């Protein structure tokens, strides 16, 4: 499993694009994984034949754990799989390191073909000196026509639920997440004796706790284990959804932000009729050809202009380990745009948005939205944001109280643009009205600064001509 950066330590296998025996080429996509940031497609760094898949779909794998073995080199004379080109120098190669045969190891935890990562069935090794006499570089022999007789071994007791005994050489390594493994270790439970209730064979916390209760005598031996984390709870009327990947990272980040940064939220209702009229006129200009100038593009431009007058909006609070805290003010604006996807909320970033005009921002937003909906947003596009806009108006919502994205100090929610009664020059009229909500970290941004920024954004949207004065 490669190191995706940004402090990520694990990823979930979504699905394999190859199977054992397939021939793969360099940079061919072999697996799709989901990290805490986004779904990512991993290319193959080698050409050869897939020897073994070491992780099942749905399993959460730590960075550095082997997930696939690829046999490289030319095929042998019998037409069998390619001979393994790896040698002792291949094991443990790091990213960018050139191996003995001239290849560049681009996957963390690279291992030569034939070496298992411990997630598949373990076979008993043949005993005797003949096993040691085989040359290390010889190709793997073809499978025998009939399986050899198993080695004699003392009888082992099976667990109460029919699972293989811990010492069984043909048992598969149990699949479980690191927290579940830690729970089993704390309770003194061998995971190989625990029956998995989930359909994919992954052991859950409930499975481990059930085994512990059986051993403690609080439950009778052979009693049914609880339903798995993804199975039904009350017939067909309830079901559980595992919190993994992007959704789990979002939950952790939002809880941390809500209980770390003192949030203040201010609201402003504005008449955006002049903005909508300007939008219609700009559609006919050549610089907007092929690009739809959405209201969000104008909001993004207004945010960039208003941030020049209130730099604290683009700053972040940094607690110091020695008790001396700092406020880091950033002289660039990387604008995050919250986007709802099938896998949860993600925040792709438009870098150096303050250097773009409305046409550039409209094009960047269009590309960002298309990529996010297709699930192809990269990790690099999800990091480094300094201010976030969330457009709740696309769902018909008027306003809300957004939670600040961790590592930032403010977030702006844009509500739906609707027809509403409005007083214009002392007369009641029907106008295009929108509500804005700004949440900010009161450790960094004073009430006056937050109010000034929100008022500037509102003024630019209500009267776009004011941009000439900013």
Secondary structure per residue as TSV (DSSP state, phi and psi in degrees):
chain	resnum	aa	ss	phi	psi
A	1	X	-	360.0	121.4
A	2	X	-	-73.2	157.9
A	3	X	-	-81.7	111.7
A	4	X	-	-84.3	-3.2
A	5	X	S	81.5	-174.6
A	6	X	T	58.7	26.4
A	7	X	T	76.0	9.2
A	8	X	-	-73.7	133.2
A	9	X	-	-114.1	-7.0
A	10	X	E	-157.1	165.1
A	11	X	E	-151.4	156.6
A	12	X	E	-103.1	135.0
A	13	X	E	-75.9	116.2
A	14	X	E	-83.9	-48.3
A	15	X	E	-174.0	146.4
A	16	X	E	-88.7	142.4
A	17	X	S	-98.2	-5.0
A	18	X	-	-133.0	168.1
A	19	X	-	-135.0	165.8
A	20	X	T	-58.1	131.8
A	21	X	T	98.1	-14.3
A	22	X	-	-71.9	148.1
A	23	X	E	-92.4	129.0
A	24	X	E	-121.7	155.0
A	25	X	-	-115.6	166.4
A	26	X	T	-62.9	135.1
A	27	X	T	71.7	8.2
A	28	X	-	-74.4	134.0
A	29	X	E	-67.5	125.6
A	30	X	E	-113.5	-23.2
A	31	X	E	-157.4	149.8
A	32	X	E	-112.0	127.8
A	33	X	E	-121.0	159.8
A	34	X	E	-124.1	119.4
A	35	X	-	-97.3	-174.3
A	36	X	S	-70.5	-9.4
A	37	X	S	-101.9	-47.4
A	38	X	-	-169.0	173.4
A	39	X	E	-83.0	136.9
A	40	X	E	-133.9	138.9
A	41	X	E	-95.9	128.6
A	42	X	E	-100.2	128.3
A	43	X	E	-88.8	159.7
A	44	X	-	-82.6	130.7
A	45	X	S	-84.1	-4.6
A	46	X	S	-132.7	157.1
A	47	X	-	-105.6	137.3
A	48	X	E	162.6	-154.6
A	49	X	E	-113.6	136.0
A	50	X	E	-67.8	119.4
A	51	X	E	-87.7	-43.6
A	52	X	E	-161.5	141.6
A	53	X	E	-95.8	125.7
A	54	X	-	-102.7	1.3
A	55	X	S	-142.3	136.5
A	56	X	-	-86.0	151.4
A	57	X	T	-57.4	136.5
A	58	X	T	94.9	-13.3
A	59	X	-	-81.7	142.2
A	60	X	E	-95.1	122.6
A	61	X	E	-118.1	134.7
A	62	X	E	-74.7	150.1
A	63	X	T	-60.3	135.4
A	64	X	T	95.6	-8.1
A	65	X	-	-84.0	128.9
A	66	X	-	-60.6	134.6
A	67	X	-	-119.4	-15.4
A	68	X	E	-154.7	146.5
A	69	X	E	-118.4	128.3
A	70	X	E	-120.5	126.9
A	71	X	E	-85.1	125.8
A	72	X	-	-113.4	168.4
A	73	X	S	102.0	171.6
A	74	X	-	-71.6	154.3
A	75	X	B	-68.7	153.7
A	76	X	-	-77.1	174.7
A	77	X	T	-66.6	-25.1
A	78	X	T	-82.7	-0.4
A	79	X	S	83.3	12.1
A	80	X	-	-79.2	-166.2
A	81	X	S	-66.3	158.6
A	82	X	B	-60.0	146.1
A	83	X	-	-70.7	144.7
A	84	X	-	-70.3	125.2
A	85	X	-	-89.9	-6.9
A	86	X	-	-76.3	154.4
A	87	X	-	-139.7	-168.0
A	88	X	T	-58.6	-29.7
A	89	X	T	-74.6	-14.4
A	90	X	T	-77.5	-30.0
A	91	X	T	-68.1	136.6
A	92	X	T	74.4	18.0
A	93	X	-	-64.6	146.1
A	94	X	-	-103.8	168.4
A	95	X	T	-58.8	130.2
A	96	X	T	82.3	-4.1
A	97	X	E	-85.1	132.9
A	98	X	E	-83.7	126.8
A	99	X	-	-83.3	179.0
A	100	X	T	-63.7	-29.0
A	101	X	T	-96.0	14.5
A	102	X	S	90.7	0.6
A	103	X	-	-85.3	158.6
A	104	X	E	-107.1	120.7
A	105	X	E	-77.0	114.3
A	106	X	-	-109.4	-2.1
A	107	X	S	-112.1	131.1
A	108	X	T	-64.6	137.3
A	109	X	T	79.7	28.5
A	110	X	-	-61.0	133.7
A	111	X	-	-133.4	152.7
A	112	X	-	-70.2	161.9
A	113	X	T	-62.0	147.1
A	114	X	T	91.8	-8.5
A	115	X	-	-99.5	124.3
A	116	X	-	-90.7	150.7
A	117	X	-	-90.6	3.0
A	118	X	S	94.8	2.3
A	119	X	S	-99.3	-7.6
A	120	X	S	-105.8	177.1
A	121	X	B	-63.4	135.9
A	122	X	-	-96.2	127.6
A	123	X	-	-98.4	147.5
A	124	X	-	-72.0	128.1
A	125	X	-	-74.7	141.2
A	126	X	-	-65.8	141.6
A	127	X	-	-92.2	165.7
A	128	X	S	105.7	166.2
A	129	X	G	-69.8	-18.7
A	130	X	G	-62.7	-31.2
A	131	X	G	-66.1	-34.4
A	132	X	G	-79.9	-13.8
A	133	X	G	-85.1	-7.8
A	134	X	S	-73.8	135.5
A	135	X	-	-68.5	143.8
A	136	X	T	-66.1	-25.4
A	137	X	T	-95.7	3.9
A	138	X	S	-71.2	145.5
A	139	X	-	-69.4	157.5
A	140	X	-	-66.7	133.8
A	141	X	-	-70.6	154.0
A	142	X	-	-66.3	155.6
A	143	X	-	-65.7	139.9
A	144	X	-	-67.3	155.9
A	145	X	S	-67.4	-29.7
A	146	X	S	-132.3	141.6
A	147	X	-	-66.6	142.4
A	148	X	-	-69.0	156.2
A	149	X	-	-66.7	140.0
A	150	X	-	-67.4	151.9
A	151	X	-	-68.5	145.0
A	152	X	-	-68.8	135.1
A	153	X	-	-145.5	152.4
A	154	X	-	-64.0	145.7
A	155	X	-	-61.1	139.5
A	156	X	-	-116.3	144.0
A	157	X	-	-78.5	135.4
A	158	X	-	-84.9	156.3
A	159	X	-	-73.3	169.5
A	160	X	T	-65.5	-24.2
A	161	X	T	-101.1	13.7
A	162	X	S	85.5	4.7
A	163	X	-	-74.7	153.9
A	164	X	-	-60.9	148.0
A	165	X	-	-67.0	153.3
A	166	X	T	-57.4	-29.6
A	167	X	T	-89.2	1.1
A	168	X	-	-68.3	121.8
A	169	X	T	-72.0	-18.9
A	170	X	T	-95.4	2.5
A	171	X	-	-74.3	153.1
A	172	X	B	-90.1	150.6
A	173	X	-	-65.7	133.9
A	174	X	-	-67.9	144.8
A	175	X	E	-98.9	124.1
A	176	X	E	-162.8	152.1
A	177	X	-	-76.9	159.7
A	178	X	H	-55.0	-41.6
A	179	X	H	-61.7	-37.2
A	180	X	H	-68.6	-39.3
A	181	X	H	-62.0	-40.1
A	182	X	H	-65.6	-40.4
A	183	X	H	-61.0	-44.5
A	184	X	H	-62.4	-39.5
A	185	X	H	-64.8	-42.7
A	186	X	H	-64.1	-33.5
A	187	X	H	-89.5	-3.6
A	188	X	T	73.3	30.8
A	189	X	-	-102.8	129.2
A	190	X	-	-82.2	118.6
A	191	X	G	-60.4	-23.9
A	192	X	G	-70.7	-12.3
A	193	X	G	-101.0	3.4
A	194	X	S	-99.2	132.6
A	195	X	-	-86.5	124.5
A	196	X	-	-82.3	129.6
A	197	X	-	-92.9	-16.8
A	198	X	S	-74.0	148.4
A	199	X	T	-64.8	-27.0
A	200	X	T	-87.9	3.3
A	201	X	-	82.7	5.2
A	202	X	E	-81.5	128.8
A	203	X	E	-77.8	133.2
A	204	X	-	-105.3	172.1
A	205	X	H	-60.9	-38.1
A	206	X	H	-63.4	-37.1
A	207	X	H	-63.9	-43.8
A	208	X	H	-65.6	-43.8
A	209	X	H	-65.3	-36.7
A	210	X	H	-62.8	-44.5
A	211	X	H	-62.1	-39.0
A	212	X	H	-65.6	-39.4
A	213	X	H	-66.4	-37.5
A	214	X	H	-63.5	-43.8
A	215	X	H	-68.6	-31.1
A	216	X	H	-78.9	-10.5
A	217	X	T	90.2	-1.2
A	218	X	S	-76.6	-16.4
A	219	X	S	-127.5	143.5
A	220	X	-	-68.3	147.9
A	221	X	T	-62.7	138.3
A	222	X	T	84.6	2.4
A	223	X	-	-69.1	155.6
A	224	X	-	-68.7	139.1
A	225	X	-	-76.8	157.8
A	226	X	-	-65.9	161.2
A	227	X	-	-63.4	146.9
A	228	X	-	-66.7	167.2
A	229	X	T	-62.9	-26.1
A	230	X	T	-104.2	4.4
A	231	X	S	-94.3	177.3
A	232	X	B	-70.2	150.0
A	233	X	S	-103.8	-47.3
A	234	X	S	-131.7	77.2
A	235	X	T	63.6	-133.0
A	236	X	T	-97.3	5.9
A	237	X	S	-94.4	-13.4
A	238	X	-	-139.3	150.4
A	239	X	B	-156.6	154.8
A	240	X	-	-102.1	144.6
A	241	X	-	-117.1	117.9
A	242	X	-	-60.2	135.4
A	243	X	-	-91.2	102.1
A	244	X	-	-137.0	171.0
A	245	X	H	55.3	-129.2
A	246	X	H	-61.9	-41.7
A	247	X	H	-65.0	-39.2
A	248	X	H	-66.8	-42.5
A	249	X	H	-63.5	-39.2
A	250	X	H	-63.8	-42.6
A	251	X	H	-61.6	-45.8
A	252	X	H	-64.0	-44.4
A	253	X	H	-65.7	-41.3
A	254	X	H	-68.3	-40.0
A	255	X	H	-64.0	-43.5
A	256	X	H	-62.2	-43.3
A	257	X	H	-67.6	-43.9
A	258	X	H	-63.7	-31.6
A	259	X	T	-106.2	9.6
A	260	X	T	-113.6	-51.6
A	261	X	S	-91.0	128.3
A	262	X	-	-70.9	104.6
A	263	X	E	-77.8	138.6
A	264	X	E	-128.3	132.8
A	265	X	E	-121.9	130.9
A	266	X	E	-122.1	151.2
A	267	X	E	-124.4	149.9
A	268	X	E	-149.6	130.4
A	269	X	E	-106.5	131.1
A	270	X	E	-133.0	156.2
A	271	X	E	-93.5	112.8
A	272	X	-	-106.0	21.4
A	273	X	H	-58.2	-46.6
A	274	X	H	-59.8	-34.9
A	275	X	H	-65.6	-43.0
A	276	X	H	-67.3	-33.0
A	277	X	H	-68.6	-40.9
A	278	X	H	-62.8	-39.7
A	279	X	H	-59.6	-42.9
A	280	X	H	-64.4	-37.3
A	281	X	H	-69.9	-36.9
A	282	X	H	-71.6	-23.7
A	283	X	T	-59.3	-27.2
A	284	X	T	-85.8	-7.2
A	285	X	S	-80.7	147.4
A	286	X	G	-63.8	-30.6
A	287	X	G	-68.5	-14.3
A	288	X	G	-103.9	11.5
A	289	X	T	-64.4	127.7
A	290	X	T	79.1	0.5
A	291	X	-	-126.4	132.8
A	292	X	-	-92.6	109.5
A	293	X	-	-74.0	87.6
A	294	X	-	-71.8	159.0
A	295	X	H	-55.9	-29.7
A	296	X	H	-63.3	-32.4
A	297	X	H	-64.2	-39.1
A	298	X	H	-69.6	-37.0
A	299	X	H	-63.1	-42.4
A	300	X	H	-61.1	-42.8
A	301	X	H	-65.7	-40.1
A	302	X	H	-62.9	-39.2
A	303	X	H	-62.0	-43.4
A	304	X	H	-64.4	-40.4
A	305	X	H	-69.7	-42.5
A	306	X	H	-67.6	-30.8
A	307	X	H	-66.5	-23.7
A	308	X	H	-64.9	-33.4
A	309	X	H	-86.3	-17.1
A	310	X	-	-132.4	78.9
A	311	X	G	-61.4	-23.8
A	312	X	G	-61.6	-24.7
A	313	X	G	-60.4	-29.9
A	314	X	G	-105.7	36.7
A	315	X	E	-122.1	172.8
A	316	X	E	-145.4	144.5
A	317	X	E	-84.7	130.0
A	318	X	E	-123.4	103.1
A	319	X	-	-65.0	139.2
A	320	X	-	-98.0	139.8
A	321	X	T	-64.6	-24.5
A	322	X	T	-93.5	10.2
A	323	X	S	90.3	-5.0
A	324	X	-	-100.8	100.6
A	325	X	-	-82.6	161.0
A	326	X	E	-137.4	157.6
A	327	X	E	-115.4	114.5
A	328	X	E	-92.9	113.2
A	329	X	E	-95.4	129.0
A	330	X	-	-104.5	130.4
A	331	X	S	-90.3	17.9
A	332	X	S	-135.8	159.1
A	333	X	-	-127.4	108.3
A	334	X	-	-98.2	110.4
A	335	X	E	-92.1	119.1
A	336	X	E	-90.6	136.4
A	337	X	E	-118.5	112.2
A	338	X	E	-66.4	131.7
A	339	X	E	-133.7	131.8
A	340	X	E	-88.5	126.8
A	341	X	E	-126.6	174.3
A	342	X	T	-62.9	-26.0
A	343	X	T	-95.0	2.1
A	344	X	E	123.6	-174.1
A	345	X	E	-81.4	127.3
A	346	X	E	-125.1	160.1
A	347	X	E	-129.3	83.1
A	348	X	E	-65.4	154.8
A	349	X	E	-118.3	133.3
A	350	X	E	-96.8	109.6
A	351	X	T	-78.4	141.4
A	352	X	T	51.8	47.3
A	353	X	G	-64.7	-26.1
A	354	X	G	-68.2	-15.6
A	355	X	G	-94.4	4.0
A	356	X	-	-104.4	151.4
A	357	X	-	-92.7	-175.2
A	358	X	H	-64.8	-38.5
A	359	X	H	-65.1	-42.1
A	360	X	H	-63.6	-43.1
A	361	X	H	-65.4	-38.9
A	362	X	H	-63.2	-42.2
A	363	X	H	-66.4	-40.6
A	364	X	H	-65.0	-39.4
A	365	X	H	-66.7	-38.9
A	366	X	H	-64.7	-43.9
A	367	X	H	-67.1	-40.0
A	368	X	H	-61.3	-45.2
A	369	X	H	-65.5	-43.5
A	370	X	H	-61.9	-43.7
A	371	X	H	-65.8	-41.4
A	372	X	H	-66.4	-41.8
A	373	X	H	-66.9	-30.5
A	374	X	T	-81.0	-7.6
A	375	X	T	75.2	23.8
A	376	X	-	-109.4	15.3
A	377	X	-	-65.0	129.3
A	378	X	-	-86.8	165.6
A	379	X	S	-63.3	-36.4
A	380	X	G	-63.4	-30.0
A	381	X	G	-80.0	-5.4
A	382	X	G	-109.1	4.2
A	383	X	S	-122.3	155.6
A	384	X	-	90.1	5.3
A	385	X	-	-65.4	146.4
A	386	X	S	-115.1	-16.9
A	387	X	E	-153.6	145.5
A	388	X	E	-124.7	141.6
A	389	X	E	-116.7	131.2
A	390	X	E	-118.6	123.7
A	391	X	E	-99.0	86.9
A	392	X	G	-79.0	-10.0
A	393	X	G	-66.2	-24.7
A	394	X	G	-65.0	-17.9
A	395	X	G	-98.9	7.8
A	396	X	T	79.8	14.1
A	397	X	-	-88.0	138.3
A	398	X	-	-75.3	-45.2
A	399	X	-	-167.1	177.5
A	400	X	-	-167.9	-176.3
A	401	X	-	-116.9	87.2
A	402	X	-	-68.4	152.3
A	403	X	-	-98.0	134.9
A	404	X	-	-63.7	136.9
A	405	X	-	-70.0	130.8
A	406	X	T	-54.5	139.9
A	407	X	T	89.1	1.1
A	408	X	-	-127.1	178.6
A	409	X	S	-125.4	-4.2
A	410	X	E	-157.8	155.5
A	411	X	E	-147.9	139.5
A	412	X	E	-113.5	126.7
A	413	X	E	-101.2	131.3
A	414	X	E	-111.1	122.2
A	415	X	-	-86.4	-179.8
A	416	X	-	-69.9	145.0
A	417	X	-	-92.2	116.1
A	418	X	E	-132.0	157.8
A	419	X	E	-73.8	132.2
A	420	X	E	-153.3	153.8
A	421	X	E	-68.1	137.8
A	422	X	E	-147.8	142.9
A	423	X	E	-88.1	121.0
A	424	X	E	-125.7	116.0
A	425	X	T	53.7	41.6
A	426	X	T	80.4	1.2
A	427	X	E	-117.8	142.8
A	428	X	E	-79.4	130.9
A	429	X	E	-142.9	162.8
A	430	X	E	-93.7	121.0
A	431	X	E	-129.4	165.9
A	432	X	E	-83.7	117.6
A	433	X	E	-121.7	143.7
A	434	X	E	-139.8	147.3
A	435	X	E	-111.9	139.0
A	436	X	E	-115.8	145.4
A	437	X	E	-134.4	124.9
A	438	X	E	-115.5	120.3
A	439	X	E	-104.4	135.0
A	440	X	E	-143.1	157.7
A	441	X	E	-81.8	114.5
A	442	X	T	-72.3	-10.5
A	443	X	T	-72.1	-27.9
A	444	X	T	-104.0	-40.8
A	445	X	S	-113.2	121.8
A	446	X	-	-74.4	163.6
A	447	X	H	-58.6	-39.3
A	448	X	H	-64.1	-40.8
A	449	X	H	-67.7	-44.1
A	450	X	H	-62.6	-42.0
A	451	X	H	-66.0	-39.5
A	452	X	H	-63.9	-43.3
A	453	X	H	-63.7	-46.5
A	454	X	H	-64.9	-38.2
A	455	X	H	-66.0	-38.2
A	456	X	H	-65.4	-44.5
A	457	X	H	-60.3	-45.0
A	458	X	H	-63.3	-40.0
A	459	X	H	-66.5	-38.6
A	460	X	H	-67.7	-34.5
A	461	X	H	-77.2	-32.2
A	462	X	H	-77.6	-30.7
A	463	X	-	-140.2	85.2
A	464	X	G	-57.2	-22.6
A	465	X	G	-63.6	-21.1
A	466	X	G	-64.5	-14.7
A	467	X	G	-59.9	-25.8
A	468	X	G	-67.6	-22.2
A	469	X	G	-95.8	-3.9
A	470	X	-	-93.2	360.0
